[in-house]
């Protein structure tokens, strides 16, 4: 399986986070904050696809590998 991720919208990432068990905590401007226990992930909620670096930071914040995260998409 490839380590590369497809282009993802914020909605797709949020859907995957909710499957993993993250819950919406609050929003500040256009950034939605999701929490699961002591872990916190910030998702910029704009009308375009997330940049690769941003997506990698979100995945890193979940504590999952890229392959594990892909299973929730």
C-alpha positions in Angstrom: 0.0 0.0 0.0 1.3 3.5 -0.9 2.3 5.9 1.8 1.0 8.8 -0.3 -2.4 10.2 0.6 -4.9 11.5 -2.0 -6.0 15.1 -1.9 -8.5 15.4 0.9 -11.1 18.0 1.8 -11.6 19.1 5.5 -15.0 17.3 5.4 -13.3 14.0 4.5 -10.7 14.4 7.2 -13.3 15.2 9.8 -15.4 12.2 8.8 -12.3 10.0 9.3 -11.5 11.6 12.6 -15.0 10.9 13.9 -14.7 7.3 12.9 -11.5 7.1 14.9 -13.3 8.5 17.9 -12.4 12.1 17.9 -15.2 14.5 19.0 -15.7 18.1 18.0 -14.6 20.3 20.9 -14.7 23.9 19.6 -14.1 26.2 16.7 -11.9 29.3 16.5 -12.4 31.2 13.2 -12.1 28.7 10.4 -10.2 26.1 12.5 -12.2 23.2 14.1 -10.6 21.5 17.1 -11.2 17.8 17.7 -10.2 15.9 20.9 -9.9 12.3 22.0 -8.7 11.9 25.5 -5.5 14.0 25.8 -5.0 14.2 22.0 -6.0 17.3 20.1 -6.2 17.8 16.4 -6.8 21.1 14.6 -8.5 21.0 11.2 -8.5 24.2 9.0 -12.0 24.3 7.6 -11.6 26.1 4.2 -13.3 25.5 0.9 -10.3 23.7 -0.7 -8.2 20.6 -0.3 -5.7 20.4 2.6 -2.1 20.8 1.9 0.1 17.7 2.3 2.0 19.1 5.2 -1.2 20.0 7.1 -2.6 16.6 6.4 0.5 14.9 7.7 0.4 17.0 10.9 -3.3 16.0 11.5 -2.4 12.3 11.0 0.6 12.7 13.4 -1.8 14.2 16.0 -4.0 11.1 15.8 -1.2 8.8 16.8 -1.8 6.6 13.7 0.4 5.8 10.8 -0.6 6.9 7.3 -1.7 3.3 6.4 -3.9 3.1 9.5 -5.4 6.5 8.8 -6.2 5.5 5.2 -8.4 2.7 6.5 -10.8 5.3 8.0 -11.3 7.2 4.7 
